Amino acid sequence: MNIRRLVIILGDQLTLDNPALKGFDPTQDLVWMAEVAEESTKVWTHKARITLFLSAMRHFRQLLESKGYRVHYVPLDHTDNQGSLAAQLQADLTRLAPQSVHMTEAGEWDVEQSLQGIVRAAHIPIEVFEDTHFFCSKAEFAQHAKGKKQLRMEFFYRWMRQKYNVLMHGAEPEGGRWNYDQENRGSFGKSGPGSVQDPRAFKTDTITNSVISLVETRFPDHPGSLQAFDWPVTPEQAEQSLQDFIAHRLPQFGQYQDAMWQDSKQDQPYLYHSRLSAAMNLKLLDPRRVIAAAETAYHQGKASLEAVEGFIRQVLGWREYVRGIYWLHMPDYRDLNVLDAQQPLPDFYWTGQTEMTCLNAAIGQTLQYGYAHHIQRLMVTGLFALMLGVNPKTLHEWYLAVYVDAVEWVELPNTLGMSQFGDGGIMASKPYAATGKYIQRMSNYCQHCPYNPAERVGPTACPFTTLYWDFLIRHRAMLSKNPRMGLQLKNVDRLDSAESQAIQAQAQGLRQKIQQKRHQEV
């Protein structure tokens, strides 16, 4: 086979708009795709995440072939599968001997370095294309960051809004304000969310069913369940998911995006959230299409400005911003640990078996669906790990493993930087530390919990509250340099010596209890 150009398509690059496909000639060129075990085992990956990637890849292969592309596809269970992307590419370069290789920028630093290194070591010309899926290129973000002592998402977000004329009224933001964050912090109160229409679900087809069987056979001991697997795995399904969100949940998304709720009668893991991040991160869905659909809903009077702005801020603001942070600071970023947090991750993060209702609910939901919304991640699982003192790289690996939408460029800055403050303020202006009172205000978890969020010491003291005060005491010297921590530290200074010692003793006892009761309830 005489191959002019081998085009590498990775598992999170599943779009016909992939720049590496430009100029593809089916008589001379060949697409290269590979399923490899390493991508499921380098972290102990949730079965639903493995299934989503493999099913979406196989559907995309089918789409490519229906469009006339030639595809060299290596399934996970193929006898010649080499087990890793690097080894598979190396073997196939020798076998196929292409004249050149084309690829689009990878979403993970290690993958990009590894694959490009393999091609260059084989002395084959390689052309790497900018990933046009994103609004802001790596070079643009680096230029935006140049000369700034401190980056902040809000100013980046305003720049993106202006540059792409999103929710703008001439030179001014629509409605006269850039940000409606204050209006987007509502809780459900005592009455709960009421009747929320579940997101559009998709029945598994022959391809997905074969992947589910493969995953259950190949990775039987991996975490998570596949019983509820109903994720979109094609561009058409992703578009249907978008339309479903715009019609049924976007109008309430803004107000309730930070709210949490547990219902004993009915699972409601998604509430008013979009469930679109996985489809976007695999590139089944273009963020331009997502933003345009939300903006149209506002202009047609189908959703308020507060709701639409809050949603667009997630896509055009945070999503683009965290990617910029990732590529600006890798590869050193993932090893940052300015708080010197060294505690291991509690075993209940893999089981959900803990008496703390909020953690039981968020982790249990994660293991069942491969999903938890951003406040469950930031202010429940992330908050507890931060204040307990878990090594941030360990927590990063857990998030990368258990969520179906996790790819490293988005997950790492959100976890290590925003959630764990491991980067010392590159990503967030202060640690997201709070007592159990925050969880009580934003959810009904505390109603069903044996711990009291108002108590910081004693047998019924909420571990979140105990650890909050302990966190501030332990890191007081460093946090005193942060102007945004002044009020919280003043409250610490009001504690007398006996109370401080009691809090620290209780926190240390909690850490020891977690260490001792491996695989048991806390």
Secondary structure as the mmCIF struct_conf table of DSSP 4:
data_model
#
loop_
_struct_conf.conf_type_id
_struct_conf.id
_struct_conf.beg_label_comp_id
_struct_conf.beg_label_asym_id
_struct_conf.beg_label_seq_id
_struct_conf.end_label_comp_id
_struct_conf.end_label_asym_id
_struct_conf.end_label_seq_id
BEND BEND1 ARG A 4 ARG A 4
STRN STRN1 ARG A 5 ILE A 8
TURN_TY1_P TURN_TY1_P1 GLY A 11 ASP A 12
TURN_TY1_P TURN_TY1_P2 LEU A 16 ASP A 17
HELX_RH_3T_P HELX_RH_3T_P1 PRO A 19 LEU A 21
TURN_TY1_P TURN_TY1_P3 LYS A 22 GLY A 23
TURN_TY1_P TURN_TY1_P4 PRO A 26 GLN A 28
STRN STRN2 ASP A 29 ALA A 34
TURN_TY1_P TURN_TY1_P5 ALA A 37 ALA A 37
HELX_RH_AL_P HELX_RH_AL_P1 GLU A 38 THR A 41
TURN_TY1_P TURN_TY1_P6 LYS A 42 TRP A 44
HELX_RH_AL_P HELX_RH_AL_P2 LYS A 47 SER A 66
TURN_TY1_P TURN_TY1_P7 LYS A 67 GLY A 68
STRN STRN3 VAL A 71 VAL A 74
TURN_TY1_P TURN_TY1_P8 LEU A 76 ASP A 77
TURN_TY1_P TURN_TY1_P9 THR A 79 ASP A 80
BEND BEND2 GLY A 83 SER A 84
HELX_RH_AL_P HELX_RH_AL_P3 LEU A 85 LEU A 96
BEND BEND3 GLN A 99 GLN A 99
STRN STRN4 SER A 100 THR A 104
BEND BEND4 GLY A 107 GLU A 108
HELX_RH_AL_P HELX_RH_AL_P4 TRP A 109 ALA A 121
TURN_TY1_P TURN_TY1_P10 ALA A 122 HIS A 123
STRN STRN5 ILE A 126 PHE A 129
TURN_TY1_P TURN_TY1_P11 THR A 132 HIS A 133
BEND BEND5 PHE A 134 CYS A 136
HELX_RH_AL_P HELX_RH_AL_P5 LYS A 138 ALA A 145
TURN_TY1_P TURN_TY1_P12 LYS A 146 GLY A 147
BEND BEND6 LYS A 149 GLN A 150
HELX_RH_AL_P HELX_RH_AL_P6 MET A 153 TYR A 164
TURN_TY1_P TURN_TY1_P13 ASN A 165 ASN A 165
BEND BEND7 LEU A 167 LEU A 167
STRN STRN6 MET A 168 HIS A 169
TURN_TY1_P TURN_TY1_P14 GLY A 170 ALA A 171
STRN STRN7 GLU A 172 PRO A 173
HELX_RH_3T_P HELX_RH_3T_P2 GLU A 174 GLY A 176
BEND BEND8 TRP A 178 TRP A 178
HELX_RH_3T_P HELX_RH_3T_P3 ASP A 181 ASN A 184
TURN_TY1_P TURN_TY1_P15 GLY A 189 SER A 191
HELX_LH_PP_P HELX_LH_PP_P1 GLN A 197 ARG A 200
HELX_RH_AL_P HELX_RH_AL_P7 THR A 206 ARG A 218
TURN_TY1_P TURN_TY1_P16 PRO A 220 ASP A 221
BEND BEND9 HIS A 222 GLY A 224
TURN_TY1_P TURN_TY1_P17 GLN A 227 ALA A 228
BEND BEND10 THR A 234 THR A 234
HELX_RH_AL_P HELX_RH_AL_P8 PRO A 235 HIS A 248
TURN_TY1_P TURN_TY1_P18 ARG A 249 ARG A 249
HELX_RH_AL_P HELX_RH_AL_P9 LEU A 250 TYR A 256
TURN_TY1_P TURN_TY1_P19 GLN A 257 ASP A 258
BEND BEND11 SER A 264 GLN A 266
BEND BEND12 PRO A 269 TYR A 270
TURN_TY1_P TURN_TY1_P20 LEU A 271 TYR A 272
HELX_RH_AL_P HELX_RH_AL_P10 SER A 277 ASN A 281
TURN_TY1_P TURN_TY1_P21 LEU A 282 LYS A 283
BEND BEND13 LEU A 284 LEU A 285
HELX_RH_AL_P HELX_RH_AL_P11 PRO A 287 HIS A 299
TURN_TY1_P TURN_TY1_P22 GLN A 300 GLY A 301
BEND BEND14 LYS A 302 ALA A 303
HELX_RH_AL_P HELX_RH_AL_P12 LEU A 305 ILE A 312
HELX_RH_PI_P HELX_RH_PI_P1 ARG A 313 ARG A 319
HELX_RH_AL_P HELX_RH_AL_P13 GLU A 320 HIS A 329
TURN_TY1_P TURN_TY1_P23 MET A 330 PRO A 331
HELX_RH_3T_P HELX_RH_3T_P4 ASP A 332 ASP A 335
TURN_TY1_P TURN_TY1_P24 VAL A 338 LEU A 339
STRN STRN8 GLN A 343 GLN A 343
HELX_LH_PP_P HELX_LH_PP_P2 PRO A 344 PRO A 346
HELX_RH_3T_P HELX_RH_3T_P5 ASP A 347 TYR A 349
TURN_TY1_P TURN_TY1_P25 TRP A 350 THR A 351
BEND BEND15 GLU A 355 GLU A 355
HELX_RH_AL_P HELX_RH_AL_P14 THR A 357 TYR A 369
BEND BEND16 GLY A 370 GLY A 370
HELX_RH_AL_P HELX_RH_AL_P15 HIS A 374 GLN A 376
HELX_RH_PI_P HELX_RH_PI_P2 ARG A 377 THR A 381
HELX_RH_AL_P HELX_RH_AL_P16 GLY A 382 LEU A 388
TURN_TY1_P TURN_TY1_P26 GLY A 389 GLY A 389
STRN STRN9 VAL A 390 VAL A 390
HELX_RH_AL_P HELX_RH_AL_P17 PRO A 392 VAL A 402
TURN_TY1_P TURN_TY1_P27 VAL A 404 ASP A 405
HELX_RH_AL_P HELX_RH_AL_P18 GLU A 408 LEU A 412
HELX_RH_PI_P HELX_RH_PI_P3 PRO A 413 SER A 419
TURN_TY1_P TURN_TY1_P28 GLN A 420 GLN A 420
TURN_TY1_P TURN_TY1_P29 GLY A 422 ASP A 423
BEND BEND17 GLY A 424 MET A 427
BEND BEND18 SER A 429 LYS A 430
HELX_RH_AL_P HELX_RH_AL_P19 GLY A 436 MET A 442
BEND BEND19 ASN A 444 ASN A 444
HELX_RH_3T_P HELX_RH_3T_P6 TYR A 445 HIS A 448
BEND BEND20 PRO A 450 TYR A 451
STRN STRN10 ASN A 452 ASN A 452
TURN_TY1_P TURN_TY1_P30 PRO A 453 ALA A 454
BEND BEND21 ARG A 456 GLY A 458
TURN_TY1_P TURN_TY1_P31 PRO A 459 THR A 460
STRN STRN11 ALA A 461 ALA A 461
HELX_RH_AL_P HELX_RH_AL_P20 PRO A 463 ARG A 474
TURN_TY1_P TURN_TY1_P32 HIS A 475 HIS A 475
HELX_RH_AL_P HELX_RH_AL_P21 ARG A 476 LEU A 479
TURN_TY1_P TURN_TY1_P33 SER A 480 LYS A 481
HELX_RH_3T_P HELX_RH_3T_P7 PRO A 483 MET A 485
HELX_RH_AL_P HELX_RH_AL_P22 GLY A 486 ASP A 493
TURN_TY1_P TURN_TY1_P34 ARG A 494 ARG A 494
BEND BEND22 LEU A 495 LEU A 495
HELX_RH_AL_P HELX_RH_AL_P23 SER A 497 GLN A 516
BEND BEND23 LYS A 517 LYS A 517
TURN_TY1_P TURN_TY1_P35 ARG A 518 HIS A 519
BEND BEND24 GLN A 520 GLN A 520
#
